[in-house]
């Protein structure tokens, strides 16, 4: 399974968002630190879910990282998050 699909599945399961966009932005980072052939190193995520309503920005980021789990987070180089309720 592609990392992009894993991210989407885990976030969908954990937060049941009404908006979820996961974009593999690796190609625009070609030659930068952490980039590798085949991509799947740099991701942009936009997620909107009621679960985030009462969380601070830091709590939201921690919740997303917890939902993804350390095994997945350590396989990617960069994860840009745009999180809202």
C-alpha positions in Angstrom: 0.0 0.0 0.0 1.3 3.5 -0.9 2.1 5.7 2.0 -0.4 8.3 0.8 -3.1 5.7 1.0 -2.0 4.7 4.5 -2.1 8.3 5.7 -5.6 8.7 4.3 -6.9 5.4 5.7 -5.5 6.1 9.2 -6.8 9.7 9.3 -10.2 8.7 8.0 -10.5 5.9 10.6 -9.4 8.1 13.5 -11.3 11.4 12.8 -14.1 10.7 10.3 -13.3 14.0 8.6 -15.7 15.9 6.3 -12.6 17.1 4.3 -9.5 15.1 3.8 -6.9 15.8 1.1 -3.5 14.0 1.2 -1.1 15.2 -1.5 2.3 13.5 -2.2 4.4 16.6 -2.8 7.7 14.7 -3.0 8.5 15.6 -6.6 8.7 19.3 -5.9 11.4 18.5 -3.3 13.7 16.5 -5.7 17.3 17.0 -4.7 16.4 18.3 -1.2 17.1 16.5 2.1 15.1 13.4 2.7 13.9 13.0 -0.9 14.3 9.6 -2.4 13.7 8.0 -5.8 10.0 7.0 -6.1 8.7 9.8 -4.0 6.5 9.2 -0.9 8.7 11.4 1.3 6.9 14.8 1.5 3.2 15.1 2.1 0.7 17.9 2.5 -2.5 17.1 4.4 -5.7 19.2 4.7 -8.1 17.8 7.2 -11.3 19.1 8.7 -13.2 17.2 11.4 -15.4 18.0 14.4 -12.9 16.0 16.6 -10.5 19.0 16.4 -13.0 21.6 17.5 -11.9 21.9 21.2 -8.2 21.2 20.5 -5.3 23.7 20.4 -3.1 23.8 17.3 -0.5 21.7 19.1 -3.1 19.2 20.3 -4.3 18.8 16.8 -0.9 18.1 15.4 -0.2 15.6 18.2 -3.5 13.9 17.6 -2.7 13.5 13.9 0.8 12.1 14.6 -0.6 9.7 17.2 -3.3 8.5 14.7 -0.6 7.9 12.0 1.7 6.1 14.5 5.4 6.1 14.8 5.9 3.3 12.2 4.4 5.5 9.5 5.7 8.9 10.7 9.3 7.6 10.6 8.9 6.5 7.0 8.3 10.0 5.7 10.6 13.0 5.7 8.1 15.9 5.8 4.4 16.2 6.7 2.7 19.6 6.3 -0.6 19.8 8.2 -3.5 22.1 7.7 -6.0 21.0 10.5 -9.4 22.5 11.4 -12.7 21.6 12.8 
